[in-house]
Amino acid sequence: MFPKILVAIILAAGIGVGLLSLRQQRLEIMNEITAEHRKVDRTRKEIWDIQVRIAERTKPQEVQRVTSNAKLVLEPIAQPQDQRTAQAEPPQPISP
């Protein structure tokens, strides 16, 4: 009887140690994921800051002058706001 109880206690302790080990690994992985997310967020912020600086320093007249000097033909990627709203369809009335 005593050996059976001893084996059960040893197995329970082993299972407990294994579960604690798995939990510790999970916590470490979550910590690494959080650190990587912070790096990604920092990189995105740096990219946004660079984009803002580029936008602040870039003047439309200067871009037009450089592209005309280089004989480039560029097309706008977005229409001006007033043209987009002028082409939009009017909203349809809701029928009850």
Secondary structure, DSSP 4 states (H G I P E B T S, - for coil): -HHHHHHHHHHHHHHHHHHHHHHHHHHHHHHHHHHHHHHHHHHHHHHHHHHHHHHHH--HHHHHHHHHHTT-----SS--HHHHHHHSPPPPPPP-
